[in-house]
Amino acid sequence: MSGSSFSSTLTLAVGAVLVCAVTVLWLSSVRSVVRVVATQGIALGLVAMILGLHLRDAGLIATASVVLAVKGVAIPAFLGKAGSGALDRERRPLVNVPASLVASAVLIVLAFTAARGVATFVGTTAGALVPVGVATLLIGFFVLVTRRRPIFQMVGLLLIDNGIALVAFLCTAGVPFLIELGVSLDVLLGVVVLMVLAQRLRSEFGDLDLDDLQELHD
């Protein structure tokens, strides 16, 4: 893979990860958000695959395959099951969609400002894109604290994990295969547990958001 094609394809895949994160803030439909999460998982896997092919690193290519299978297919499938039967939309986010999009722009600027030194230190084409991973992580935290429905809490956690993984790929050309496999399976297990918990609560109390859960706690 030539230098120019490597840079352009890597930038496109990394940009898709960030666009998907911002799109989550724009959407309120559970089904649409799950599709966006699947697209982001595929884009993240492609980032690792592009780096692996460019560096001719078999371990990184294997890691990319794990990411594609777990974050592009398995986790979105479980999220889709967790959201099935529930109210199909986020009705009352703590921050509305226009304000969320403005906040995402602020977080992106903050990420590029804060991570500029890291990008300079890494000093590679991939390293220059590290702020995108930081921005994805920050948007994940924002989703986690501003959305009320349990399914969106899962999505926020997944965005955070994807942002961390993206930074790792861009800074170090990936993490060891076994580490990424373990982390991906941990995330998958967490999603399965949260899915079972959400379905149990829904079967007992009907559809819930964070306010309803707080009332149960009180």
Wavefront OBJ file of the C-alpha trace (Angstrom):
o trace
v 0.000 0.000 0.000
v 1.545 3.297 -1.113
v 1.973 6.211 1.249
v -0.757 8.358 -0.302
v -3.348 5.583 -0.502
v -2.511 4.480 3.049
v -2.974 8.002 4.391
v -6.247 8.617 2.552
v -7.858 5.282 3.422
v -6.753 5.484 7.053
v -8.083 9.036 7.365
v -11.392 7.975 5.816
v -11.798 5.029 8.217
v -10.818 7.083 11.271
v -13.152 9.872 10.203
v -16.004 7.363 9.901
v -15.489 6.376 13.559
v -15.931 10.004 14.657
v -18.870 10.653 12.323
v -20.655 7.630 13.784
v -20.081 8.935 17.319
v -21.600 12.316 16.434
v -24.487 10.618 14.610
v -25.435 8.802 17.822
v -26.119 12.217 19.384
v -28.324 13.168 16.450
v -30.481 10.024 16.470
v -33.145 9.063 18.990
v -34.277 5.783 17.413
v -32.818 2.712 19.115
v -32.687 0.717 15.894
v -30.915 3.497 14.024
v -28.381 3.939 16.829
v -27.610 0.211 16.827
v -26.946 0.348 13.080
v -24.621 3.306 13.587
v -22.776 1.440 16.360
v -22.314 -1.517 14.006
v -20.945 0.818 11.334
v -18.522 2.317 13.841
v -17.326 -1.140 14.867
v -16.672 -1.994 11.230
v -14.823 1.296 10.707
v -12.682 0.636 13.788
v -11.867 -2.832 12.490
v -10.919 -1.353 9.132
v -8.532 1.062 10.866
v -6.723 -1.898 12.423
v -6.819 -3.807 9.129
v -5.360 -0.897 7.152
v -2.559 -0.491 9.683
v -1.922 -4.237 9.683
v -1.711 -4.448 5.905
v 0.501 -1.363 5.710
v 2.896 -2.695 8.358
v 2.530 -6.321 7.220
v 1.694 -7.266 10.795
v -0.177 -10.587 11.004
v -1.048 -10.028 14.667
v -2.659 -6.694 13.918
v -4.619 -8.207 11.024
v -5.887 -10.908 13.396
v -6.819 -8.215 15.905
v -8.743 -6.392 13.176
v -10.687 -9.576 12.464
v -11.652 -9.841 16.147
v -12.770 -6.210 16.234
v -14.867 -6.653 13.081
v -16.527 -9.789 14.446
v -17.155 -8.584 18.007
v -17.762 -4.839 17.647
v -19.113 -4.829 14.119
v -21.431 -7.843 14.396
v -21.816 -9.506 17.809
v -22.233 -6.511 20.130
v -24.665 -4.645 17.808
v -26.704 -7.857 17.536
v -26.976 -8.085 21.327
v -27.786 -4.375 21.558
v -30.534 -4.891 18.997
v -32.007 -7.676 21.116
v -31.755 -5.536 24.243
v -33.697 -2.768 22.513
v -36.329 -5.024 20.986
v -39.726 -4.736 22.597
v -38.795 -1.463 24.289
v -39.960 1.999 23.381
v -38.190 2.688 20.103
v -37.063 6.234 20.852
v -35.196 8.292 23.449
v -37.966 10.582 24.632
v -36.366 12.829 27.236
v -32.590 13.183 26.976
v -31.042 15.472 29.553
v -29.620 17.538 26.668
v -31.660 17.957 23.492
v -30.323 17.134 20.029
v -29.278 20.656 18.879
v -27.455 21.321 22.153
v -25.851 17.861 21.973
v -24.487 18.567 18.494
v -23.054 21.876 19.692
v -21.512 20.089 22.662
v -19.978 17.503 20.329
v -18.324 20.293 18.332
v -16.898 21.732 21.555
v -15.647 18.304 22.622
v -13.982 17.748 19.236
v -12.181 21.075 19.460
v -11.156 20.260 23.035
v -9.854 16.846 21.974
v -7.780 18.261 19.122
v -6.366 20.942 21.415
v -5.544 18.556 24.274
v -4.156 15.732 22.124
v -2.052 17.885 19.826
v 1.062 17.173 21.867
v 0.480 13.421 21.714
v 0.068 13.545 17.939
v 3.310 15.507 17.633
v 5.121 13.071 19.935
v 4.011 10.012 17.941
v 5.073 11.757 14.750
v 3.448 9.408 12.242
v 0.563 9.630 9.794
v -1.518 7.503 12.129
v -0.408 9.470 15.181
v -1.699 12.695 13.665
v -5.208 11.224 13.890
v -5.040 10.458 17.628
v -7.272 13.473 18.517
v -10.115 11.752 16.655
v -9.914 8.842 19.101
v -9.902 11.224 22.053
v -12.935 13.036 20.618
v -14.781 9.734 20.229
v -14.023 8.889 23.856
v -15.311 12.269 25.083
v -18.496 11.950 23.040
v -19.007 8.517 24.573
v -18.833 10.037 28.054
v -21.307 12.702 26.945
v -23.768 10.060 25.716
v -23.335 8.161 28.971
v -24.280 11.140 31.165
v -26.992 12.734 29.022
v -29.098 9.807 27.837
v -31.701 8.220 30.088
v -32.478 4.868 28.510
v -30.364 1.812 29.502
v -29.696 0.927 25.859
v -28.089 4.333 25.320
v -25.983 3.809 28.444
v -24.604 0.673 26.778
v -23.935 2.630 23.601
v -22.065 5.310 25.571
v -19.836 2.675 27.177
v -19.157 1.159 23.765
v -18.218 4.559 22.307
v -15.754 5.067 25.165
v -14.203 1.661 24.536
v -14.002 2.307 20.790
v -12.303 5.653 21.406
v -9.707 4.039 23.651
v -9.088 1.269 21.110
v -8.725 3.810 18.309
v -6.111 5.780 20.258
v -4.224 2.536 20.947
v -4.238 1.557 17.277
v -3.071 4.969 16.103
v -0.409 5.503 18.769
v 1.197 2.078 18.861
v 0.005 0.410 15.655
v -2.287 -1.737 17.724
v -2.234 -3.732 20.911
v -1.247 -7.400 21.244
v -3.836 -9.787 19.834
v -4.597 -11.538 23.131
v -5.108 -8.231 24.940
v -7.545 -6.948 22.333
v -9.323 -10.309 22.313
v -9.690 -10.184 26.095
v -10.931 -6.595 26.111
v -13.418 -7.251 23.301
v -14.802 -10.301 25.075
v -15.061 -8.327 28.329
v -17.072 -5.635 26.553
v -19.243 -8.302 24.926
v -19.856 -9.944 28.309
v -20.752 -6.580 29.843
v -23.259 -5.894 27.079
v -24.823 -9.345 27.529
v -25.170 -8.827 31.299
v -26.695 -5.373 30.827
v -29.019 -6.767 28.161
v -30.288 -9.489 30.501
v -30.709 -6.952 33.311
v -32.581 -4.505 31.078
v -34.923 -7.221 29.808
v -35.603 -8.427 33.364
v -36.426 -4.904 34.546
v -38.648 -4.335 31.518
v -40.518 -7.587 32.144
v -41.078 -6.683 35.806
v -41.752 -2.929 35.637
v -42.378 -2.078 31.998
v -40.204 0.245 29.932
v -37.809 2.277 32.109
v -35.511 5.256 31.854
v -33.071 6.632 34.432
v -35.735 8.673 36.224
v -37.855 5.551 36.682
v -34.854 3.623 38.004
v -34.125 6.418 40.464
v -37.718 6.272 41.706
v -37.332 2.525 42.266
v -34.162 3.191 44.234
v -35.904 5.783 46.394
l 1 2 3 4 5 6 7 8 9 10 11 12 13 14 15 16 17 18 19 20 21 22 23 24 25 26 27 28 29 30 31 32 33 34 35 36 37 38 39 40 41 42 43 44 45 46 47 48 49 50 51 52 53 54 55 56 57 58 59 60 61 62 63 64 65 66 67 68 69 70 71 72 73 74 75 76 77 78 79 80 81 82 83 84 85 86 87 88 89 90 91 92 93 94 95 96 97 98 99 100 101 102 103 104 105 106 107 108 109 110 111 112 113 114 115 116 117 118 119 120 121 122 123 124 125 126 127 128 129 130 131 132 133 134 135 136 137 138 139 140 141 142 143 144 145 146 147 148 149 150 151 152 153 154 155 156 157 158 159 160 161 162 163 164 165 166 167 168 169 170 171 172 173 174 175 176 177 178 179 180 181 182 183 184 185 186 187 188 189 190 191 192 193 194 195 196 197 198 199 200 201 202 203 204 205 206 207 208 209 210 211 212 213 214 215 216 217 218
